[in-house]
Amino acid sequence: MLEKDALKTLSSLDLDMAIIGRKEVGDSFWVKLAQLDKENITHYNPVDPVNGIALPRYFKSEVLSKALSSAEEKLG
């Protein structure tokens, strides 16, 4: 879960995109397994939205709009 002012904080930073939500919430076997998977990915791979495996979950609206417009043009 995100902190109450997480989106406000993210939008105040000079980032086009960010990886967020790297901690699972809950105590079930599957939640623990998902958390172990995330820890494994971030331990052995760079946390980098371009070259890493973890995908960004936050995008500035301008970046997302540009990407969607480009995809729309290429798809026809």
N, CA, C, O and CB atoms as a CASP TS submission, in Angstrom:
PFRMAT TS
TARGET T0000
AUTHOR 0000-0000-0000
METHOD Language model
MODEL 1
PARENT N/A
ATOM      1  N   MET     1       0.842  -1.172   0.000  1.00  0.00           N
ATOM      2  CA  MET     1       0.000   0.000   0.000  1.00  0.00           C
ATOM      3  C   MET     1       0.889   1.238   0.000  1.00  0.00           C
ATOM      4  O   MET     1       1.984   1.248   0.562  1.00  0.00           O
ATOM      5  CB  MET     1      -0.959  -0.003   1.214  1.00  0.00           C
ATOM      6  N   LEU     2       0.385   2.265  -0.641  1.00  0.00           N
ATOM      7  CA  LEU     2       1.124   3.518  -0.710  1.00  0.00           C
ATOM      8  C   LEU     2       0.812   4.398   0.489  1.00  0.00           C
ATOM      9  O   LEU     2      -0.284   4.351   1.048  1.00  0.00           O
ATOM     10  CB  LEU     2       0.803   4.257  -2.005  1.00  0.00           C
ATOM     11  N   GLU     3       1.785   5.191   0.866  1.00  0.00           N
ATOM     12  CA  GLU     3       1.550   6.180   1.910  1.00  0.00           C
ATOM     13  C   GLU     3       0.523   7.191   1.405  1.00  0.00           C
ATOM     14  O   GLU     3       0.338   7.341   0.197  1.00  0.00           O
ATOM     15  CB  GLU     3       2.878   6.889   2.324  1.00  0.00           C
ATOM     16  N   LYS     4      -0.130   7.869   2.310  1.00  0.00           N
ATOM     17  CA  LYS     4      -1.205   8.795   1.966  1.00  0.00           C
ATOM     18  C   LYS     4      -0.789   9.848   0.945  1.00  0.00           C
ATOM     19  O   LYS     4      -1.563  10.172   0.044  1.00  0.00           O
ATOM     20  CB  LYS     4      -1.700   9.475   3.207  1.00  0.00           C
ATOM     21  N   ASP     5       0.407  10.378   1.072  1.00  0.00           N
ATOM     22  CA  ASP     5       0.850  11.444   0.166  1.00  0.00           C
ATOM     23  C   ASP     5       1.888  10.971  -0.855  1.00  0.00           C
ATOM     24  O   ASP     5       2.655  11.785  -1.369  1.00  0.00           O
ATOM     25  CB  ASP     5       1.425  12.590   0.969  1.00  0.00           C
ATOM     26  N   ALA     6       1.925   9.669  -1.158  1.00  0.00           N
ATOM     27  CA  ALA     6       2.930   9.108  -2.065  1.00  0.00           C
ATOM     28  C   ALA     6       2.857   9.720  -3.468  1.00  0.00           C
ATOM     29  O   ALA     6       3.890  10.078  -4.034  1.00  0.00           O
ATOM     30  CB  ALA     6       2.758   7.598  -2.158  1.00  0.00           C
ATOM     31  N   LEU     7       1.664   9.845  -4.030  1.00  0.00           N
ATOM     32  CA  LEU     7       1.548  10.397  -5.383  1.00  0.00           C
ATOM     33  C   LEU     7       1.938  11.867  -5.422  1.00  0.00           C
ATOM     34  O   LEU     7       2.547  12.329  -6.387  1.00  0.00           O
ATOM     35  CB  LEU     7       0.124  10.225  -5.906  1.00  0.00           C
ATOM     36  N   LYS     8       1.587  12.603  -4.370  1.00  0.00           N
ATOM     37  CA  LYS     8       1.982  14.013  -4.288  1.00  0.00           C
ATOM     38  C   LYS     8       3.507  14.125  -4.236  1.00  0.00           C
ATOM     39  O   LYS     8       4.099  14.979  -4.895  1.00  0.00           O
ATOM     40  CB  LYS     8       1.345  14.693  -3.044  1.00  0.00           C
ATOM     41  N   THR     9       4.125  13.260  -3.450  1.00  0.00           N
ATOM     42  CA  THR     9       5.588  13.260  -3.343  1.00  0.00           C
ATOM     43  C   THR     9       6.228  12.893  -4.675  1.00  0.00           C
ATOM     44  O   THR     9       7.175  13.549  -5.109  1.00  0.00           O
ATOM     45  CB  THR     9       6.049  12.285  -2.249  1.00  0.00           C
ATOM     46  N   LEU    10       5.718  11.845  -5.328  1.00  0.00           N
ATOM     47  CA  LEU    10       6.272  11.427  -6.615  1.00  0.00           C
ATOM     48  C   LEU    10       6.144  12.523  -7.666  1.00  0.00           C
ATOM     49  O   LEU    10       7.082  12.756  -8.429  1.00  0.00           O
ATOM     50  CB  LEU    10       5.578  10.161  -7.100  1.00  0.00           C
ATOM     51  N   SER    11       5.003  13.197  -7.720  1.00  0.00           N
ATOM     52  CA  SER    11       4.832  14.236  -8.738  1.00  0.00           C
ATOM     53  C   SER    11       5.689  15.470  -8.461  1.00  0.00           C
ATOM     54  O   SER    11       5.929  16.264  -9.371  1.00  0.00           O
ATOM     55  CB  SER    11       3.372  14.640  -8.824  1.00  0.00           C
ATOM     56  N   SER    12       6.149  15.643  -7.240  1.00  0.00           N
ATOM     57  CA  SER    12       7.009  16.785  -6.946  1.00  0.00           C
ATOM     58  C   SER    12       8.466  16.515  -7.339  1.00  0.00           C
ATOM     59  O   SER    12       9.264  17.447  -7.433  1.00  0.00           O
ATOM     60  CB  SER    12       6.924  17.135  -5.462  1.00  0.00           C
ATOM     61  N   LEU    13       8.812  15.252  -7.566  1.00  0.00           N
ATOM     62  CA  LEU    13      10.173  14.889  -7.953  1.00  0.00           C
ATOM     63  C   LEU    13      10.363  15.083  -9.453  1.00  0.00           C
ATOM     64  O   LEU    13       9.393  15.078 -10.210  1.00  0.00           O
ATOM     65  CB  LEU    13      10.481  13.432  -7.557  1.00  0.00           C
ATOM     66  N   ASP    14      11.593  15.250  -9.875  1.00  0.00           N
ATOM     67  CA  ASP    14      11.884  15.436 -11.293  1.00  0.00           C
ATOM     68  C   ASP    14      12.165  14.082 -11.947  1.00  0.00           C
ATOM     69  O   ASP    14      13.265  13.835 -12.441  1.00  0.00           O
ATOM     70  CB  ASP    14      13.085  16.396 -11.484  1.00  0.00           C
ATOM     71  N   LEU    15      11.152  13.211 -11.940  1.00  0.00           N
ATOM     72  CA  LEU    15      11.279  11.878 -12.524  1.00  0.00           C
ATOM     73  C   LEU    15      10.214  11.683 -13.599  1.00  0.00           C
ATOM     74  O   LEU    15       9.071  12.108 -13.427  1.00  0.00           O
ATOM     75  CB  LEU    15      11.158  10.783 -11.431  1.00  0.00           C
ATOM     76  N   ASP    16      10.582  11.044 -14.701  1.00  0.00           N
ATOM     77  CA  ASP    16       9.592  10.707 -15.717  1.00  0.00           C
ATOM     78  C   ASP    16       8.825   9.460 -15.325  1.00  0.00           C
ATOM     79  O   ASP    16       7.653   9.309 -15.668  1.00  0.00           O
ATOM     80  CB  ASP    16      10.259  10.510 -17.074  1.00  0.00           C
ATOM     81  N   MET    17       9.494   8.560 -14.599  1.00  0.00           N
ATOM     82  CA  MET    17       8.869   7.315 -14.160  1.00  0.00           C
ATOM     83  C   MET    17       9.569   6.823 -12.903  1.00  0.00           C
ATOM     84  O   MET    17      10.707   7.201 -12.626  1.00  0.00           O
ATOM     85  CB  MET    17       8.922   6.238 -15.278  1.00  0.00           C
ATOM     86  N   ALA    18       8.879   5.974 -12.142  1.00  0.00           N
ATOM     87  CA  ALA    18       9.467   5.435 -10.913  1.00  0.00           C
ATOM     88  C   ALA    18       8.925   4.037 -10.653  1.00  0.00           C
ATOM     89  O   ALA    18       7.790   3.712 -10.999  1.00  0.00           O
ATOM     90  CB  ALA    18       9.175   6.363  -9.705  1.00  0.00           C
ATOM     91  N   ILE    19       9.762   3.233 -10.041  1.00  0.00           N
ATOM     92  CA  ILE    19       9.352   1.898  -9.614  1.00  0.00           C
ATOM     93  C   ILE    19       8.881   2.038  -8.170  1.00  0.00           C
ATOM     94  O   ILE    19       9.640   2.484  -7.310  1.00  0.00           O
ATOM     95  CB  ILE    19      10.531   0.837  -9.752  1.00  0.00           C
ATOM     96  N   ILE    20       7.644   1.662  -7.904  1.00  0.00           N
ATOM     97  CA  ILE    20       7.098   1.765  -6.550  1.00  0.00           C
ATOM     98  C   ILE    20       6.422   0.456  -6.180  1.00  0.00           C
ATOM     99  O   ILE    20       6.225  -0.413  -7.030  1.00  0.00           O
ATOM    100  CB  ILE    20       6.100   2.946  -6.438  1.00  0.00           C
ATOM    101  N   GLY    21       6.073   0.321  -4.930  1.00  0.00           N
ATOM    102  CA  GLY    21       5.342  -0.862  -4.484  1.00  0.00           C
ATOM    103  C   GLY    21       6.184  -2.116  -4.473  1.00  0.00           C
ATOM    104  O   GLY    21       5.792  -3.133  -5.045  1.00  0.00           O
ATOM    105  N   ARG    22       7.343  -2.057  -3.826  1.00  0.00           N
ATOM    106  CA  ARG    22       8.230  -3.210  -3.817  1.00  0.00           C
ATOM    107  C   ARG    22       8.039  -4.107  -2.606  1.00  0.00           C
ATOM    108  O   ARG    22       8.861  -4.991  -2.368  1.00  0.00           O
ATOM    109  CB  ARG    22       9.645  -2.753  -3.874  1.00  0.00           C
ATOM    110  N   LYS    23       6.980  -3.904  -1.837  1.00  0.00           N
ATOM    111  CA  LYS    23       6.728  -4.745  -0.659  1.00  0.00           C
ATOM    112  C   LYS    23       5.301  -5.262  -0.705  1.00  0.00           C
ATOM    113  O   LYS    23       4.352  -4.485  -0.809  1.00  0.00           O
ATOM    114  CB  LYS    23       6.979  -3.959   0.657  1.00  0.00           C
ATOM    115  N   GLU    24       5.159  -6.569  -0.626  1.00  0.00           N
ATOM    116  CA  GLU    24       3.830  -7.186  -0.613  1.00  0.00           C
ATOM    117  C   GLU    24       3.200  -7.020   0.772  1.00  0.00           C
ATOM    118  O   GLU    24       3.904  -6.917   1.777  1.00  0.00           O
ATOM    119  CB  GLU    24       3.915  -8.693  -0.999  1.00  0.00           C
ATOM    120  N   VAL    25       1.882  -6.995   0.808  1.00  0.00           N
ATOM    121  CA  VAL    25       1.158  -6.838   2.061  1.00  0.00           C
ATOM    122  C   VAL    25       0.364  -8.108   2.334  1.00  0.00           C
ATOM    123  O   VAL    25      -0.364  -8.581   1.461  1.00  0.00           O
ATOM    124  CB  VAL    25       0.224  -5.597   2.017  1.00  0.00           C
ATOM    125  N   GLY    26       0.493  -8.662   3.526  1.00  0.00           N
ATOM    126  CA  GLY    26      -0.239  -9.863   3.893  1.00  0.00           C
ATOM    127  C   GLY    26       0.693 -10.912   4.477  1.00  0.00           C
ATOM    128  O   GLY    26       1.906 -10.712   4.549  1.00  0.00           O
ATOM    129  N   ASP    27       0.113 -12.034   4.894  1.00  0.00           N
ATOM    130  CA  ASP    27       0.890 -13.067   5.570  1.00  0.00           C
ATOM    131  C   ASP    27       0.651 -14.458   5.001  1.00  0.00           C
ATOM    132  O   ASP    27       1.089 -15.447   5.591  1.00  0.00           O
ATOM    133  CB  ASP    27       0.569 -13.064   7.035  1.00  0.00           C
ATOM    134  N   SER    28      -0.039 -14.553   3.859  1.00  0.00           N
ATOM    135  CA  SER    28      -0.316 -15.877   3.298  1.00  0.00           C
ATOM    136  C   SER    28       0.931 -16.439   2.608  1.00  0.00           C
ATOM    137  O   SER    28       1.899 -15.716   2.372  1.00  0.00           O
ATOM    138  CB  SER    28      -1.497 -15.806   2.300  1.00  0.00           C
ATOM    139  N   PHE    29       0.896 -17.712   2.294  1.00  0.00           N
ATOM    140  CA  PHE    29       1.991 -18.363   1.588  1.00  0.00           C
ATOM    141  C   PHE    29       2.281 -17.657   0.270  1.00  0.00           C
ATOM    142  O   PHE    29       3.444 -17.419  -0.059  1.00  0.00           O
ATOM    143  CB  PHE    29       1.665 -19.835   1.338  1.00  0.00           C
ATOM    144  N   TRP    30       1.233 -17.316  -0.495  1.00  0.00           N
ATOM    145  CA  TRP    30       1.407 -16.707  -1.814  1.00  0.00           C
ATOM    146  C   TRP    30       1.969 -15.289  -1.719  1.00  0.00           C
ATOM    147  O   TRP    30       2.757 -14.881  -2.573  1.00  0.00           O
ATOM    148  CB  TRP    30       0.078 -16.685  -2.558  1.00  0.00           C
ATOM    149  N   VAL    31       1.580 -14.542  -0.703  1.00  0.00           N
ATOM    150  CA  VAL    31       2.132 -13.199  -0.491  1.00  0.00           C
ATOM    151  C   VAL    31       3.619 -13.306  -0.152  1.00  0.00           C
ATOM    152  O   VAL    31       4.438 -12.546  -0.668  1.00  0.00           O
ATOM    153  CB  VAL    31       1.363 -12.452   0.645  1.00  0.00           C
ATOM    154  N   LYS    32       3.955 -14.252   0.714  1.00  0.00           N
ATOM    155  CA  LYS    32       5.361 -14.452   1.076  1.00  0.00           C
ATOM    156  C   LYS    32       6.183 -14.872  -0.146  1.00  0.00           C
ATOM    157  O   LYS    32       7.317 -14.427  -0.322  1.00  0.00           O
ATOM    158  CB  LYS    32       5.485 -15.515   2.191  1.00  0.00           C
ATOM    159  N   LEU    33       5.606 -15.723  -0.982  1.00  0.00           N
ATOM    160  CA  LEU    33       6.284 -16.164  -2.195  1.00  0.00           C
ATOM    161  C   LEU    33       6.479 -14.996  -3.169  1.00  0.00           C
ATOM    162  O   LEU    33       7.545 -14.864  -3.770  1.00  0.00           O
ATOM    163  CB  LEU    33       5.489 -17.292  -2.869  1.00  0.00           C
ATOM    164  N   ALA    34       5.464 -14.157  -3.327  1.00  0.00           N
ATOM    165  CA  ALA    34       5.564 -12.984  -4.198  1.00  0.00           C
ATOM    166  C   ALA    34       6.631 -12.025  -3.674  1.00  0.00           C
ATOM    167  O   ALA    34       7.381 -11.451  -4.463  1.00  0.00           O
ATOM    168  CB  ALA    34       4.200 -12.265  -4.304  1.00  0.00           C
ATOM    169  N   GLN    35       6.711 -11.841  -2.351  1.00  0.00           N
ATOM    170  CA  GLN    35       7.725 -10.966  -1.771  1.00  0.00           C
ATOM    171  C   GLN    35       9.116 -11.533  -1.991  1.00  0.00           C
ATOM    172  O   GLN    35      10.042 -10.789  -2.313  1.00  0.00           O
ATOM    173  CB  GLN    35       7.469 -10.761  -0.277  1.00  0.00           C
ATOM    174  N   LEU    36       9.277 -12.827  -1.825  1.00  0.00           N
ATOM    175  CA  LEU    36      10.568 -13.473  -2.064  1.00  0.00           C
ATOM    176  C   LEU    36      10.996 -13.284  -3.522  1.00  0.00           C
ATOM    177  O   LEU    36      12.169 -13.035  -3.801  1.00  0.00           O
ATOM    178  CB  LEU    36      10.494 -14.980  -1.714  1.00  0.00           C
ATOM    179  N   ASP    37      10.043 -13.401  -4.449  1.00  0.00           N
ATOM    180  CA  ASP    37      10.325 -13.187  -5.862  1.00  0.00           C
ATOM    181  C   ASP    37      10.806 -11.756  -6.110  1.00  0.00           C
ATOM    182  O   ASP    37      11.789 -11.550  -6.822  1.00  0.00           O
ATOM    183  CB  ASP    37       9.077 -13.483  -6.705  1.00  0.00           C
ATOM    184  N   LYS    38      10.118 -10.762  -5.528  1.00  0.00           N
ATOM    185  CA  LYS    38      10.520  -9.366  -5.687  1.00  0.00           C
ATOM    186  C   LYS    38      11.911  -9.122  -5.107  1.00  0.00           C
ATOM    187  O   LYS    38      12.724  -8.425  -5.715  1.00  0.00           O
ATOM    188  CB  LYS    38       9.502  -8.441  -5.016  1.00  0.00           C
ATOM    189  N   GLU    39      12.185  -9.686  -3.945  1.00  0.00           N
ATOM    190  CA  GLU    39      13.503  -9.510  -3.331  1.00  0.00           C
ATOM    191  C   GLU    39      14.590 -10.135  -4.203  1.00  0.00           C
ATOM    192  O   GLU    39      15.673  -9.568  -4.348  1.00  0.00           O
ATOM    193  CB  GLU    39      13.530 -10.130  -1.919  1.00  0.00           C
ATOM    194  N   ASN    40      14.306 -11.292  -4.778  1.00  0.00           N
ATOM    195  CA  ASN    40      15.250 -11.963  -5.662  1.00  0.00           C
ATOM    196  C   ASN    40      15.525 -11.119  -6.910  1.00  0.00           C
ATOM    197  O   ASN    40      16.677 -10.960  -7.314  1.00  0.00           O
ATOM    198  CB  ASN    40      14.715 -13.344  -6.060  1.00  0.00           C
ATOM    199  N   ILE    41      14.471 -10.585  -7.514  1.00  0.00           N
ATOM    200  CA  ILE    41      14.620  -9.763  -8.720  1.00  0.00           C
ATOM    201  C   ILE    41      15.458  -8.527  -8.416  1.00  0.00           C
ATOM    202  O   ILE    41      16.386  -8.217  -9.163  1.00  0.00           O
ATOM    203  CB  ILE    41      13.237  -9.349  -9.274  1.00  0.00           C
ATOM    204  N   THR    42      15.148  -7.818  -7.335  1.00  0.00           N
ATOM    205  CA  THR    42      15.871  -6.581  -7.047  1.00  0.00           C
ATOM    206  C   THR    42      17.290  -6.847  -6.549  1.00  0.00           C
ATOM    207  O   THR    42      18.161  -5.989  -6.692  1.00  0.00           O
ATOM    208  CB  THR    42      15.112  -5.762  -6.017  1.00  0.00           C
ATOM    209  N   HIS    43      17.537  -8.014  -5.972  1.00  0.00           N
ATOM    210  CA  HIS    43      18.886  -8.334  -5.508  1.00  0.00           C
ATOM    211  C   HIS    43      19.823  -8.639  -6.680  1.00  0.00           C
ATOM    212  O   HIS    43      20.976  -8.207  -6.684  1.00  0.00           O
ATOM    213  CB  HIS    43      18.846  -9.525  -4.547  1.00  0.00           C
ATOM    214  N   TYR    44      19.326  -9.381  -7.670  1.00  0.00           N
ATOM    215  CA  TYR    44      20.177  -9.839  -8.766  1.00  0.00           C
ATOM    216  C   TYR    44      20.071  -9.001 -10.041  1.00  0.00           C
ATOM    217  O   TYR    44      20.794  -9.263 -11.002  1.00  0.00           O
ATOM    218  CB  TYR    44      19.843 -11.252  -9.087  1.00  0.00           C
ATOM    219  N   ASN    45      19.202  -8.014 -10.073  1.00  0.00           N
ATOM    220  CA  ASN    45      19.023  -7.187 -11.260  1.00  0.00           C
ATOM    221  C   ASN    45      18.983  -5.720 -10.864  1.00  0.00           C
ATOM    222  O   ASN    45      18.514  -5.373  -9.780  1.00  0.00           O
ATOM    223  CB  ASN    45      17.738  -7.579 -12.015  1.00  0.00           C
ATOM    224  N   PRO    46      19.476  -4.865 -11.743  1.00  0.00           N
ATOM    225  CA  PRO    46      19.437  -3.436 -11.421  1.00  0.00           C
ATOM    226  C   PRO    46      18.009  -2.914 -11.344  1.00  0.00           C
ATOM    227  O   PRO    46      17.156  -3.314 -12.135  1.00  0.00           O
ATOM    228  CB  PRO    46      20.221  -2.639 -12.456  1.00  0.00           C
ATOM    229  N   VAL    47      17.751  -2.030 -10.401  1.00  0.00           N
ATOM    230  CA  VAL    47      16.453  -1.368 -10.338  1.00  0.00           C
ATOM    231  C   VAL    47      16.548  -0.180 -11.293  1.00  0.00           C
ATOM    232  O   VAL    47      16.852   0.943 -10.890  1.00  0.00           O
ATOM    233  CB  VAL    47      16.075  -0.915  -8.850  1.00  0.00           C
ATOM    234  N   ASP    48      16.281  -0.458 -12.557  1.00  0.00           N
ATOM    235  CA  ASP    48      16.445   0.514 -13.626  1.00  0.00           C
ATOM    236  C   ASP    48      15.290   0.336 -14.602  1.00  0.00           C
ATOM    237  O   ASP    48      15.161  -0.737 -15.191  1.00  0.00           O
ATOM    238  CB  ASP    48      17.825   0.351 -14.342  1.00  0.00           C
ATOM    239  N   PRO    49      14.438   1.354 -14.798  1.00  0.00           N
ATOM    240  CA  PRO    49      13.272   1.188 -15.652  1.00  0.00           C
ATOM    241  C   PRO    49      13.593   0.921 -17.113  1.00  0.00           C
ATOM    242  O   PRO    49      12.723   0.463 -17.854  1.00  0.00           O
ATOM    243  CB  PRO    49      12.427   2.391 -15.560  1.00  0.00           C
ATOM    244  N   VAL    50      14.828   1.197 -17.552  1.00  0.00           N
ATOM    245  CA  VAL    50      15.185   0.948 -18.947  1.00  0.00           C
ATOM    246  C   VAL    50      15.883  -0.396 -19.102  1.00  0.00           C
ATOM    247  O   VAL    50      15.540  -1.169 -19.996  1.00  0.00           O
ATOM    248  CB  VAL    50      16.081   2.068 -19.478  1.00  0.00           C
ATOM    249  N   ASN    51      16.855  -0.685 -18.247  1.00  0.00           N
ATOM    250  CA  ASN    51      17.663  -1.896 -18.393  1.00  0.00           C
ATOM    251  C   ASN    51      17.312  -3.005 -17.408  1.00  0.00           C
ATOM    252  O   ASN    51      17.772  -4.134 -17.580  1.00  0.00           O
ATOM    253  CB  ASN    51      19.100  -1.551 -18.241  1.00  0.00           C
ATOM    254  N   GLY    52      16.526  -2.724 -16.399  1.00  0.00           N
ATOM    255  CA  GLY    52      16.215  -3.710 -15.373  1.00  0.00           C
ATOM    256  C   GLY    52      14.953  -4.505 -15.686  1.00  0.00           C
ATOM    257  O   GLY    52      14.306  -4.296 -16.712  1.00  0.00           O
ATOM    258  N   ILE    53      14.622  -5.410 -14.789  1.00  0.00           N
ATOM    259  CA  ILE    53      13.447  -6.268 -14.946  1.00  0.00           C
ATOM    260  C   ILE    53      12.220  -5.648 -14.291  1.00  0.00           C
ATOM    261  O   ILE    53      11.112  -5.782 -14.811  1.00  0.00           O
ATOM    262  CB  ILE    53      13.713  -7.650 -14.351  1.00  0.00           C
ATOM    263  N   ALA    54      12.399  -4.971 -13.154  1.00  0.00           N
ATOM    264  CA  ALA    54      11.267  -4.368 -12.449  1.00  0.00           C
ATOM    265  C   ALA    54      10.692  -3.241 -13.288  1.00  0.00           C
ATOM    266  O   ALA    54      11.427  -2.364 -13.742  1.00  0.00           O
ATOM    267  CB  ALA    54      11.692  -3.844 -11.054  1.00  0.00           C
ATOM    268  N   LEU    55       9.395  -3.260 -13.496  1.00  0.00           N
ATOM    269  CA  LEU    55       8.747  -2.263 -14.345  1.00  0.00           C
ATOM    270  C   LEU    55       8.272  -1.064 -13.543  1.00  0.00           C
ATOM    271  O   LEU    55       7.832  -1.210 -12.402  1.00  0.00           O
ATOM    272  CB  LEU    55       7.576  -2.882 -15.084  1.00  0.00           C
ATOM    273  N   PRO    56       8.362   0.130 -14.140  1.00  0.00           N
ATOM    274  CA  PRO    56       7.847   1.320 -13.465  1.00  0.00           C
ATOM    275  C   PRO    56       6.339   1.201 -13.226  1.00  0.00           C
ATOM    276  O   PRO    56       5.630   0.593 -14.028  1.00  0.00           O
ATOM    277  CB  PRO    56       8.157   2.583 -14.292  1.00  0.00           C
ATOM    278  N   ARG    57       5.859   1.768 -12.147  1.00  0.00           N
ATOM    279  CA  ARG    57       4.433   1.776 -11.831  1.00  0.00           C
ATOM    280  C   ARG    57       3.878   3.194 -11.793  1.00  0.00           C
ATOM    281  O   ARG    57       2.668   3.394 -11.681  1.00  0.00           O
ATOM    282  CB  ARG    57       4.184   1.084 -10.495  1.00  0.00           C
ATOM    283  N   TYR    58       4.765   4.169 -11.887  1.00  0.00           N
ATOM    284  CA  TYR    58       4.363   5.577 -11.880  1.00  0.00           C
ATOM    285  C   TYR    58       4.994   6.240 -13.095  1.00  0.00           C
ATOM    286  O   TYR    58       6.194   6.108 -13.337  1.00  0.00           O
ATOM    287  CB  TYR    58       4.794   6.300 -10.545  1.00  0.00           C
ATOM    288  N   PHE    59       4.169   6.959 -13.860  1.00  0.00           N
ATOM    289  CA  PHE    59       4.652   7.697 -15.024  1.00  0.00           C
ATOM    290  C   PHE    59       4.090   9.108 -14.966  1.00  0.00           C
ATOM    291  O   PHE    59       2.929   9.297 -14.602  1.00  0.00           O
ATOM    292  CB  PHE    59       4.249   6.989 -16.354  1.00  0.00           C
ATOM    293  N   LYS    60       4.897  10.101 -15.321  1.00  0.00           N
ATOM    294  CA  LYS    60       4.355  11.442 -15.476  1.00  0.00           C
ATOM    295  C   LYS    60       3.371  11.405 -16.633  1.00  0.00           C
ATOM    296  O   LYS    60       3.598  10.697 -17.614  1.00  0.00           O
ATOM    297  CB  LYS    60       5.486  12.502 -15.720  1.00  0.00           C
ATOM    298  N   SER    61       2.299  12.143 -16.532  1.00  0.00           N
ATOM    299  CA  SER    61       1.235  12.079 -17.541  1.00  0.00           C
ATOM    300  C   SER    61       1.742  12.430 -18.937  1.00  0.00           C
ATOM    301  O   SER    61       1.275  11.855 -19.920  1.00  0.00           O
ATOM    302  CB  SER    61       0.097  13.015 -17.161  1.00  0.00           C
ATOM    303  N   GLU    62       2.696  13.368 -19.042  1.00  0.00           N
ATOM    304  CA  GLU    62       3.216  13.753 -20.357  1.00  0.00           C
ATOM    305  C   GLU    62       3.931  12.576 -21.028  1.00  0.00           C
ATOM    306  O   GLU    62       3.784  12.363 -22.232  1.00  0.00           O
ATOM    307  CB  GLU    62       4.177  14.952 -20.224  1.00  0.00           C
ATOM    308  N   VAL    63       4.701  11.818 -20.254  1.00  0.00           N
ATOM    309  CA  VAL    63       5.436  10.670 -20.786  1.00  0.00           C
ATOM    310  C   VAL    63       4.463   9.594 -21.236  1.00  0.00           C
ATOM    311  O   VAL    63       4.615   9.027 -22.318  1.00  0.00           O
ATOM    312  CB  VAL    63       6.413  10.104 -19.733  1.00  0.00           C
ATOM    313  N   LEU    64       3.468   9.312 -20.413  1.00  0.00           N
ATOM    314  CA  LEU    64       2.483   8.287 -20.741  1.00  0.00           C
ATOM    315  C   LEU    64       1.654   8.690 -21.956  1.00  0.00           C
ATOM    316  O   LEU    64       1.396   7.854 -22.822  1.00  0.00           O
ATOM    317  CB  LEU    64       1.569   8.026 -19.544  1.00  0.00           C
ATOM    318  N   SER    65       1.232   9.951 -22.041  1.00  0.00           N
ATOM    319  CA  SER    65       0.457  10.428 -23.191  1.00  0.00           C
ATOM    320  C   SER    65       1.256  10.315 -24.477  1.00  0.00           C
ATOM    321  O   SER    65       0.722   9.899 -25.505  1.00  0.00           O
ATOM    322  CB  SER    65       0.018  11.875 -22.978  1.00  0.00           C
ATOM    323  N   LYS    66       2.524  10.681 -24.428  1.00  0.00           N
ATOM    324  CA  LYS    66       3.388  10.600 -25.616  1.00  0.00           C
ATOM    325  C   LYS    66       3.552   9.141 -26.064  1.00  0.00           C
ATOM    326  O   LYS    66       3.484   8.848 -27.257  1.00  0.00           O
ATOM    327  CB  LYS    66       4.778  11.231 -25.322  1.00  0.00           C
ATOM    328  N   ALA    67       3.765   8.242 -25.120  1.00  0.00           N
ATOM    329  CA  ALA    67       3.940   6.826 -25.443  1.00  0.00           C
ATOM    330  C   ALA    67       2.658   6.239 -26.034  1.00  0.00           C
ATOM    331  O   ALA    67       2.710   5.487 -27.007  1.00  0.00           O
ATOM    332  CB  ALA    67       4.355   6.037 -24.188  1.00  0.00           C
ATOM    333  N   LEU    68       1.517   6.578 -25.454  1.00  0.00           N
ATOM    334  CA  LEU    68       0.250   6.057 -25.968  1.00  0.00           C
ATOM    335  C   LEU    68      -0.071   6.614 -27.350  1.00  0.00           C
ATOM    336  O   LEU    68      -0.584   5.886 -28.199  1.00  0.00           O
ATOM    337  CB  LEU    68      -0.883   6.384 -25.005  1.00  0.00           C
ATOM    338  N   SER    69       0.219   7.886 -27.592  1.00  0.00           N
ATOM    339  CA  SER    69       0.006   8.489 -28.909  1.00  0.00           C
ATOM    340  C   SER    69       0.885   7.820 -29.959  1.00  0.00           C
ATOM    341  O   SER    69       0.437   7.543 -31.071  1.00  0.00           O
ATOM    342  CB  SER    69       0.292   9.999 -28.864  1.00  0.00           C
ATOM    343  N   SER    70       2.120   7.566 -29.602  1.00  0.00           N
ATOM    344  CA  SER    70       3.057   6.902 -30.514  1.00  0.00           C
ATOM    345  C   SER    70       2.579   5.486 -30.840  1.00  0.00           C
ATOM    346  O   SER    70       2.623   5.061 -31.994  1.00  0.00           O
ATOM    347  CB  SER    70       4.474   6.859 -29.899  1.00  0.00           C
ATOM    348  N   ALA    71       2.128   4.769 -29.828  1.00  0.00           N
ATOM    349  CA  ALA    71       1.627   3.405 -30.054  1.00  0.00           C
ATOM    350  C   ALA    71       0.388   3.425 -30.939  1.00  0.00           C
ATOM    351  O   ALA    71       0.236   2.580 -31.820  1.00  0.00           O
ATOM    352  CB  ALA    71       1.307   2.714 -28.714  1.00  0.00           C
ATOM    353  N   GLU    72      -0.484   4.377 -30.706  1.00  0.00           N
ATOM    354  CA  GLU    72      -1.712   4.530 -31.502  1.00  0.00           C
ATOM    355  C   GLU    72      -1.364   4.768 -32.975  1.00  0.00           C
ATOM    356  O   GLU    72      -1.960   4.156 -33.861  1.00  0.00           O
ATOM    357  CB  GLU    72      -2.578   5.705 -30.956  1.00  0.00           C
ATOM    358  N   GLU    73      -0.406   5.650 -33.232  1.00  0.00           N
ATOM    359  CA  GLU    73       0.020   5.940 -34.604  1.00  0.00           C
ATOM    360  C   GLU    73       0.589   4.710 -35.284  1.00  0.00           C
ATOM    361  O   GLU    73       0.296   4.457 -36.452  1.00  0.00           O
ATOM    362  CB  GLU    73       1.053   7.056 -34.613  1.00  0.00           C
ATOM    363  N   LYS    74       1.401   3.940 -34.567  1.00  0.00           N
ATOM    364  CA  LYS    74       2.048   2.766 -35.151  1.00  0.00           C
ATOM    365  C   LYS    74       1.078   1.611 -35.373  1.00  0.00           C
ATOM    366  O   LYS    74       1.288   0.787 -36.264  1.00  0.00           O
ATOM    367  CB  LYS    74       3.181   2.311 -34.263  1.00  0.00           C
ATOM    368  N   LEU    75       0.017   1.544 -34.569  1.00  0.00           N
ATOM    369  CA  LEU    75      -0.970   0.476 -34.722  1.00  0.00           C
ATOM    370  C   LEU    75      -2.001   0.775 -35.792  1.00  0.00           C
ATOM    371  O   LEU    75      -2.729  -0.116 -36.231  1.00  0.00           O
ATOM    372  CB  LEU    75      -1.666   0.231 -33.418  1.00  0.00           C
ATOM    373  N   GLY    76      -2.061   2.009 -36.203  1.00  0.00           N
ATOM    374  CA  GLY    76      -2.950   2.312 -37.312  1.00  0.00           C
ATOM    375  C   GLY    76      -4.029   3.221 -36.952  1.00  0.00           C
ATOM    376  O   GLY    76      -4.856   3.562 -37.797  1.00  0.00           O
TER
END
